Amino acid sequence: MSEKSNNKPYDLEERTFQFAKEVRLFVKTLEKSIANIEDSKQIVRSSGSTGANYIEANESLSKKDFLFRVKICRKEAKESAYWLRLINETNQLDKKQLVESLIQEAIELKKIFSAIIEKSK
């Protein structure tokens, strides 16, 4: 697998997979409060949906379908950043740097999907 110098994969399917995996590993470290359980369900869904919809986009039958799927990817990446930020700001986390890097990755993914949408118009 070819990688950039910052160790993030060039392959967007792999990058979105790694993001969803890292989110799941992070969620396992959270205190089991009612809010964290509910927020965890949301972040697990949105982070996984980002990559799953990108796979669907790559298998799309038309440009219109491709754009629709990539727009969903962007929406899910935005949502992931939201849930991570909420978890970050409502918990006393030992690993602040980890959650902040996950938030940054969600924002970067959103920007990548926005660029794909713009270039596909």
trRosetta pair geometry for C-beta under 8 A, 3 or more apart (Angstrom, degrees):
i j d omega theta_ij theta_ji phi_ij phi_ji
1 9 5.9 -40 165 -125 125 109
1 11 6.5 -83 -150 7 104 128
1 14 6.5 148 -144 -142 139 175
2 9 7.8 103 84 -152 52 68
2 10 5.3 -8 95 17 96 130
2 11 7.8 117 55 -27 77 92
3 7 5.7 7 165 -138 138 37
3 8 6.8 149 -161 70 92 28
3 9 5.6 -62 -107 -100 83 48
3 10 6.6 -159 -113 -14 30 82
4 7 7.2 -69 73 5 70 14
4 8 5.4 -8 44 59 114 79
4 9 7.8 151 6 -140 83 4
4 10 6.3 124 -39 -65 86 80
8 15 6.0 44 178 -120 90 114
8 105 8.0 -180 -117 -121 128 102
9 12 7.8 -171 105 -68 99 21
9 14 4.2 -63 116 96 166 120
9 15 4.7 -152 64 -64 97 81
9 18 6.7 140 7 -4 120 140
10 15 7.9 -141 85 -42 7 120
11 14 4.0 57 91 16 111 113
11 15 6.5 170 89 -16 56 85
12 15 5.3 -50 -137 38 37 114
12 16 6.1 35 162 -17 68 103
12 54 6.0 -126 129 -179 109 147
12 112 6.8 179 -118 147 123 144
13 16 6.2 -57 -148 38 26 105
13 17 6.4 29 151 -21 61 108
13 51 6.7 92 -154 -158 54 93
13 54 6.1 -169 -96 113 65 118
13 55 6.0 80 -126 -81 110 81
13 58 7.0 -33 -69 -15 119 154
14 17 5.5 -55 -149 35 33 115
14 18 6.3 33 154 -20 67 104
15 18 5.8 -52 -147 35 30 110
15 19 6.5 35 151 -22 63 104
15 109 7.4 177 128 -97 114 102
16 19 5.4 -48 -148 32 36 117
16 20 6.5 35 154 -17 65 102
16 50 5.1 -148 -153 116 115 98
16 51 3.2 162 128 -90 113 88
16 54 5.3 142 5 24 165 147
16 73 7.7 -65 -110 -149 148 114
16 109 6.7 102 -96 -132 85 134
17 20 5.9 -57 -152 37 31 108
17 21 6.3 30 151 -19 65 109
17 51 5.2 119 -66 -144 53 156
18 21 5.5 -55 -146 38 32 114
18 22 6.2 32 156 -19 67 106
19 22 6.0 -56 -146 37 27 108
19 23 6.4 30 153 -21 62 106
19 47 5.9 -144 129 -164 92 102
19 50 6.8 -39 90 79 135 140
19 51 7.0 170 56 -49 103 114
19 80 7.8 45 155 165 122 162
19 102 7.5 124 -155 -144 80 79
19 105 5.4 -173 -115 139 109 132
19 106 7.2 131 -165 -76 132 65
19 109 6.6 2 -76 -54 168 146
20 23 5.7 -53 -150 33 31 115
20 24 6.6 31 153 -19 63 105
20 47 4.5 152 -110 136 67 96
20 48 4.6 92 -141 -89 133 57
20 50 6.9 -171 -63 52 102 100
20 51 5.3 -85 -21 6 131 132
21 24 5.8 -56 -153 35 31 110
21 25 6.5 28 152 -16 65 105
22 25 5.7 -53 -147 38 34 111
22 26 6.2 37 153 -21 65 106
22 102 6.2 -165 120 -100 116 104
22 105 7.7 59 69 46 145 164
23 26 5.6 -56 -149 37 30 113
23 27 6.3 35 153 -25 66 105
23 43 5.8 -148 -175 147 124 104
23 44 6.6 171 125 -99 115 51
23 47 4.1 -67 25 -147 166 179
23 80 7.2 -79 -97 -155 149 116
23 84 7.6 -95 -122 -83 103 113
23 102 6.2 121 -88 -151 76 134
24 27 5.7 -48 -144 31 32 114
24 28 6.9 39 154 -25 60 100
24 44 6.2 72 -93 -121 80 96
24 47 7.6 -155 -39 88 75 139
25 28 5.9 -49 -159 24 33 116
25 29 7.5 29 148 -18 60 103
26 29 6.0 -62 -166 28 40 110
26 30 7.5 49 144 -36 67 95
26 95 7.6 -137 -132 91 91 135
26 98 6.0 176 -110 140 113 121
26 99 6.5 128 -163 -86 140 75
26 102 6.2 -44 -31 -52 165 156
27 30 5.8 -39 -162 5 44 118
27 40 4.5 114 -154 -144 117 106
27 43 6.5 177 -81 82 120 120
27 44 6.1 -11 -43 -66 169 101
29 94 7.9 -105 163 46 127 107
29 95 6.8 17 122 22 159 132
30 36 4.7 -173 151 -172 129 133
30 40 6.2 -157 50 -76 149 123
30 87 6.9 -69 -106 -162 138 123
30 91 6.7 -80 -139 -116 94 162
31 36 5.9 144 77 -3 68 166
31 91 6.8 173 23 -137 108 115
32 36 6.6 -134 -130 80 21 125
32 37 6.4 44 -159 -62 68 102
33 36 4.5 88 51 11 83 104
33 37 6.9 -147 86 -9 40 85
34 37 5.9 -55 -149 33 27 111
34 38 6.6 20 157 -11 63 108
35 38 6.0 -62 -151 41 30 106
35 39 5.9 23 157 -14 68 113
35 90 6.4 -89 132 135 144 144
36 39 5.7 -55 -135 44 31 108
36 40 5.8 39 159 -28 65 108
36 87 6.9 82 -123 -129 78 97
36 91 6.9 70 -88 -79 116 127
37 40 5.7 -53 -146 33 24 115
37 41 6.8 30 153 -22 59 101
38 41 5.8 -49 -155 27 33 112
38 42 6.8 29 150 -15 63 105
39 42 5.6 -57 -155 37 37 113
39 43 6.3 27 154 -14 71 107
39 83 5.7 158 -171 -163 86 96
39 86 5.9 -147 -134 102 133 118
39 87 5.2 160 138 -75 142 94
39 90 7.9 161 -41 59 164 135
40 43 6.0 -56 -141 40 31 103
40 44 6.1 33 159 -21 66 108
40 87 7.7 86 -70 -98 65 135
41 44 6.0 -57 -147 36 26 111
41 45 6.4 25 155 -18 62 109
42 45 5.9 -59 -152 36 29 110
42 46 6.3 14 160 -9 67 110
42 79 7.6 -117 166 161 100 108
42 83 4.9 -170 107 -109 110 142
43 46 6.0 -56 -136 43 32 102
43 47 5.8 28 165 -17 68 111
43 80 6.2 89 -145 -139 75 68
43 83 3.9 -165 -76 117 91 139
43 84 6.1 108 -125 -61 132 69
43 87 6.8 -27 -39 -25 150 138
44 47 6.3 -58 -140 40 22 105
44 48 6.3 15 162 -11 59 115
45 48 6.3 -71 -151 42 22 104
45 49 6.0 21 158 -22 64 115
46 49 5.5 -55 -140 37 30 115
46 50 6.8 46 156 -34 61 95
46 76 4.8 179 -164 -163 76 80
46 77 7.9 173 160 -68 101 17
46 79 4.2 -132 -137 102 147 113
46 80 4.5 -167 117 -68 115 75
46 83 6.3 151 35 6 139 137
47 50 5.9 -41 -160 13 32 116
47 51 7.8 17 153 -2 58 100
47 76 7.6 172 -76 158 17 103
47 80 4.8 101 -76 -119 73 128
47 106 7.7 -80 -103 -95 88 108
48 51 6.4 -64 -163 42 39 100
48 52 6.0 32 150 -17 73 116
49 52 5.5 -58 -135 44 34 111
49 53 5.8 32 166 -18 70 109
49 72 7.4 -96 156 152 106 103
49 76 4.4 -142 96 -131 106 149
50 53 6.5 -68 -155 37 18 103
50 54 6.7 17 151 -19 58 109
50 73 5.4 80 -154 -151 63 72
50 76 4.3 -161 -73 106 72 120
50 77 5.1 89 -118 -67 129 76
50 80 6.4 -31 -40 -28 134 141
50 109 6.3 29 -175 152 142 149
51 54 5.5 -55 -148 33 35 113
51 55 6.6 38 154 -20 67 100
52 55 5.8 -50 -155 31 33 112
52 56 6.6 34 146 -17 63 105
53 56 5.2 -48 -148 37 40 117
53 57 6.3 49 149 -27 67 98
53 69 5.2 -178 176 -171 88 84
53 70 7.8 164 136 -85 105 25
53 72 4.5 -129 -160 99 155 115
53 73 4.7 -161 94 -69 117 77
53 76 6.5 146 18 6 139 145
54 57 5.4 -44 -147 29 36 116
54 58 6.6 36 153 -18 63 102
54 69 7.3 143 -97 145 26 108
54 70 7.3 61 -109 -105 68 65
54 73 5.1 74 -65 -103 83 138
55 58 5.8 -56 -154 35 32 110
55 59 6.6 15 152 -5 64 111
56 59 5.9 -70 -151 47 32 102
56 60 6.8 62 147 -62 65 82
56 69 4.9 -155 100 -137 100 138
57 60 5.5 -20 -158 -24 38 118
57 65 7.8 175 -129 130 55 75
57 66 5.2 81 -166 -149 83 62
57 69 3.5 -171 -80 102 84 129
57 70 5.0 86 -124 -56 152 75
57 73 6.7 -46 -25 -28 141 130
60 63 7.9 117 116 -88 129 13
60 65 3.8 177 -162 106 116 108
60 66 4.1 -168 62 -69 152 67
60 68 7.9 146 -122 49 143 93
60 69 5.8 -149 -65 3 127 138
61 65 5.7 47 47 32 69 155
62 65 4.6 97 56 8 81 101
62 66 6.9 -137 98 -6 44 87
63 66 5.4 -51 -148 35 34 117
63 67 6.3 33 155 -18 66 104
63 120 6.8 176 -166 179 99 107
64 67 6.0 -54 -150 37 29 109
64 68 6.4 32 151 -22 62 107
65 68 5.6 -53 -148 35 32 115
65 69 6.4 30 155 -17 65 106
66 69 6.0 -61 -153 37 28 108
66 70 6.3 21 155 -15 65 109
66 120 6.8 -140 111 -159 116 150
67 70 5.8 -57 -142 40 31 108
67 71 6.3 36 156 -23 65 105
67 117 6.4 93 -146 -129 86 79
67 120 5.6 -175 -88 115 97 137
67 121 7.8 89 -115 -80 137 63
68 71 5.8 -56 -153 33 28 113
68 72 6.8 29 148 -18 62 102
69 72 5.6 -52 -155 32 36 113
69 73 6.6 43 146 -23 65 100
70 73 5.2 -43 -151 29 40 119
70 74 6.6 43 149 -20 65 99
70 113 5.5 176 178 -158 86 93
70 116 5.2 -121 -163 104 146 126
70 117 5.6 -178 115 -72 123 84
70 120 7.2 117 43 14 158 156
71 74 5.6 -48 -150 34 35 113
71 75 6.4 38 150 -20 64 104
71 113 7.7 146 -97 161 24 116
71 117 6.3 83 -77 -101 76 132
72 75 5.5 -53 -148 37 34 114
72 76 6.2 31 155 -17 67 107
73 76 5.9 -60 -147 39 27 107
73 77 6.3 28 154 -20 64 107
73 109 7.6 -113 160 160 97 104
73 113 4.7 -165 102 -116 107 142
74 77 5.8 -54 -147 35 30 111
74 78 6.4 32 153 -19 64 105
74 110 5.5 86 -152 -144 72 67
74 113 3.8 -163 -74 111 86 133
74 114 5.9 104 -123 -60 134 68
74 117 6.8 -27 -37 -29 147 135
75 78 5.8 -55 -152 35 30 112
75 79 6.3 29 151 -18 64 108
76 79 5.4 -51 -144 38 34 114
76 80 6.3 43 152 -26 64 101
77 80 5.5 -47 -149 30 32 116
77 81 6.8 35 152 -19 62 100
77 106 5.2 166 -175 -168 74 72
77 107 7.8 154 154 -80 105 15
77 109 4.1 -148 -132 101 139 109
77 110 4.1 -171 109 -68 123 75
77 113 6.2 166 13 8 144 138
78 81 5.9 -53 -155 32 33 111
78 82 6.6 36 147 -22 63 105
78 106 7.5 141 -90 159 16 104
78 110 5.2 91 -65 -111 72 134
79 82 5.4 -52 -153 32 36 118
79 83 6.5 29 155 -14 69 103
80 83 6.1 -56 -147 38 31 104
80 84 6.2 28 156 -16 66 110
80 106 4.3 -153 98 -126 107 130
80 109 7.8 12 56 61 138 136
81 84 5.9 -59 -145 41 28 111
81 85 6.1 31 156 -21 64 109
81 103 5.5 84 -142 -153 77 71
81 106 3.8 -178 -66 110 81 131
81 107 5.4 85 -102 -60 142 73
81 110 6.8 -45 -18 -26 135 137
82 85 5.9 -60 -150 35 25 110
82 86 6.4 24 154 -19 63 108
83 86 5.5 -53 -147 36 33 113
83 87 6.3 33 154 -17 66 104
84 87 5.8 -53 -147 38 31 110
84 88 6.1 36 152 -23 64 109
84 99 5.9 174 -176 -170 97 89
84 102 5.2 -152 -140 109 148 110
84 103 4.7 -166 110 -81 130 80
84 106 6.2 174 16 -5 141 149
85 88 5.5 -54 -146 36 30 116
85 89 6.2 14 161 -9 66 112
85 103 5.8 89 -67 -119 78 129
86 89 6.2 -65 -143 44 25 100
86 90 6.1 -1 165 0 64 119
87 90 6.4 -76 -139 47 23 95
87 91 5.9 -6 173 3 64 125
87 93 8.0 68 140 -62 87 132
87 99 6.7 -137 97 -144 106 138
88 91 6.9 -79 -137 44 15 95
88 93 6.6 -55 -133 0 58 143
88 96 7.2 89 -150 -140 99 73
88 99 4.7 168 -91 133 103 138
88 100 7.0 100 -128 -68 146 66
88 103 6.8 -28 -29 -49 151 134
93 96 5.2 133 88 -73 108 62
93 98 7.9 -127 159 54 131 99
93 99 5.9 1 145 -3 172 138
95 98 3.9 5 151 16 114 123
95 99 6.6 118 107 -15 83 85
96 99 6.2 -62 -153 41 35 102
96 100 6.0 31 154 -18 70 112
97 100 5.7 -59 -144 41 29 112
97 101 6.3 31 156 -21 65 106
98 101 5.9 -57 -150 34 28 108
98 102 6.6 27 151 -18 63 105
99 102 5.4 -51 -149 36 37 114
99 103 6.4 42 150 -22 66 101
100 103 5.5 -46 -147 33 35 114
100 104 6.4 39 151 -20 63 104
101 104 5.5 -50 -147 37 35 115
101 105 6.4 39 151 -22 65 102
102 105 5.6 -50 -146 34 33 112
102 106 6.5 36 152 -20 64 101
103 106 5.8 -53 -152 33 32 112
103 107 6.5 30 150 -17 64 106
104 107 5.7 -55 -150 37 33 111
104 108 6.3 33 152 -19 67 106
105 108 5.5 -53 -145 38 33 112
105 109 6.3 36 154 -21 66 103
106 109 5.8 -52 -148 35 30 112
106 110 6.5 35 151 -22 63 104
107 110 5.6 -51 -151 33 32 115
107 111 6.6 32 151 -18 64 104
108 111 5.6 -54 -151 36 34 112
108 112 6.4 37 151 -22 66 103
109 112 5.5 -51 -148 34 34 113
109 113 6.4 30 155 -15 66 105
110 113 6.0 -57 -149 39 29 108
110 114 6.3 33 150 -22 64 107
111 114 5.5 -51 -146 35 33 115
111 115 6.4 35 153 -20 64 103
112 115 5.8 -55 -152 34 31 111
112 116 6.5 33 150 -20 64 103
113 116 5.5 -48 -147 33 36 114
113 117 6.4 40 152 -21 65 103
114 117 5.7 -53 -151 34 32 113
114 118 6.4 31 152 -18 65 106
115 118 5.7 -54 -147 37 32 112
115 119 6.2 25 158 -13 67 110
116 119 6.0 -62 -145 43 27 106
116 120 6.0 23 157 -20 64 116
117 120 5.9 -65 -145 38 25 109
117 121 7.0 40 155 -41 61 97
118 121 6.2 -44 -160 5 31 114
